Every structure is written in C-alpha cells, then in structure tokens.
Amino acid sequence: MASFERTKQASGFTATEPKSLLGSAHGEAAFIDPTHAHNMLTEAKAVLVELEAGRRVIESKLEEERRGDAMKGVRGASSLDEAIRSTEELIAVLEQQMQRQA
C-alpha cells in the first residue's frame, strides 16, 4: 500500500496523493517503476469501480427512503463523491506517468 500525504492544490483545496507520485515544485510526477505504476493503476481502477458501485447503492437507498444526502446538501459533494474524484485524479496521474515512460 502506498503512503499518502496531504498536499496543497492551486485551487486552495487539499488533495491526498501517494507520496511516490508527488513531484517537484514544478508539478511533475516523480519517476515510478513501470511495473509498480501498472499495478497501482490496476488497483486504483478497481477501487474506482467499487466506489462508483457504492455510490449507486447509497443513492438508491436515499431515494428509496425519500431523503437527501446531508453532506452533499451542505458541501455540494458527499465524501464518496470526493473519494471518487480523488481516485479519478490518481488514475489520470498514473496514466500520464505511464505514457511518459513508454
């Protein structure tokens, strides 16, 4: 499992990214062993599928119970939405890294 670190984004929000993917001050990703990157990408895609399935179940249950997501109402996004967004960003970083190394 990769270790994670909170980093400051230009938007003012923070994101959680694996330390091994954090790059220089110029925003470039550090070098990742291609095999390790491929394994991480495969795992991240599997996590994304599970997160999206979980979101569908939760949304269905909320709809069935005729109630809304309180967190989404306050923040505009649920914690699950944020996890999905973060995972999609991780996948994009890994795919970019693999393309650079190809």
Contacts in CASP RR format, 6 or more apart in sequence:
PFRMAT RR
TARGET T0000
AUTHOR 0000-0000-0000
METHOD contacts of the structure
MODEL  1
MASFERTKQASGFTATEPKSLLGSAHGEAAFIDPTHAHNMLTEAKAVLVE
LEAGRRVIESKLEEERRGDAMKGVRGASSLDEAIRSTEELIAVLEQQMQR
QA
2 18 0 8 1.000
2 19 0 8 1.000
2 20 0 8 1.000
2 21 0 8 1.000
2 40 0 8 1.000
3 18 0 8 1.000
3 19 0 8 1.000
3 20 0 8 1.000
4 16 0 8 1.000
4 17 0 8 1.000
4 18 0 8 1.000
4 19 0 8 1.000
5 16 0 8 1.000
5 17 0 8 1.000
5 18 0 8 1.000
5 19 0 8 1.000
5 22 0 8 1.000
6 14 0 8 1.000
6 15 0 8 1.000
6 16 0 8 1.000
7 14 0 8 1.000
7 15 0 8 1.000
7 16 0 8 1.000
7 17 0 8 1.000
7 22 0 8 1.000
8 14 0 8 1.000
9 15 0 8 1.000
15 86 0 8 1.000
15 89 0 8 1.000
16 86 0 8 1.000
17 89 0 8 1.000
17 90 0 8 1.000
17 93 0 8 1.000
18 40 0 8 1.000
18 90 0 8 1.000
20 30 0 8 1.000
20 32 0 8 1.000
20 36 0 8 1.000
21 29 0 8 1.000
21 30 0 8 1.000
21 32 0 8 1.000
21 90 0 8 1.000
21 93 0 8 1.000
21 94 0 8 1.000
21 97 0 8 1.000
22 29 0 8 1.000
22 30 0 8 1.000
23 29 0 8 1.000
23 30 0 8 1.000
24 30 0 8 1.000
29 93 0 8 1.000
29 96 0 8 1.000
29 97 0 8 1.000
29 100 0 8 1.000
31 101 0 8 1.000
32 40 0 8 1.000
32 94 0 8 1.000
32 97 0 8 1.000
32 101 0 8 1.000
34 98 0 8 1.000
34 101 0 8 1.000
37 94 0 8 1.000
37 97 0 8 1.000
37 98 0 8 1.000
37 101 0 8 1.000
38 98 0 8 1.000
40 94 0 8 1.000
41 91 0 8 1.000
41 94 0 8 1.000
41 95 0 8 1.000
41 98 0 8 1.000
44 87 0 8 1.000
44 90 0 8 1.000
44 91 0 8 1.000
44 94 0 8 1.000
45 91 0 8 1.000
47 87 0 8 1.000
48 84 0 8 1.000
48 87 0 8 1.000
48 88 0 8 1.000
48 91 0 8 1.000
51 80 0 8 1.000
51 83 0 8 1.000
51 84 0 8 1.000
51 87 0 8 1.000
52 84 0 8 1.000
54 80 0 8 1.000
55 78 0 8 1.000
55 80 0 8 1.000
55 81 0 8 1.000
55 84 0 8 1.000
58 69 0 8 1.000
58 78 0 8 1.000
58 80 0 8 1.000
59 69 0 8 1.000
62 68 0 8 1.000
62 69 0 8 1.000
69 78 0 8 1.000
71 77 0 8 1.000
71 78 0 8 1.000
71 79 0 8 1.000
72 78 0 8 1.000
72 81 0 8 1.000
77 85 0 8 1.000
END
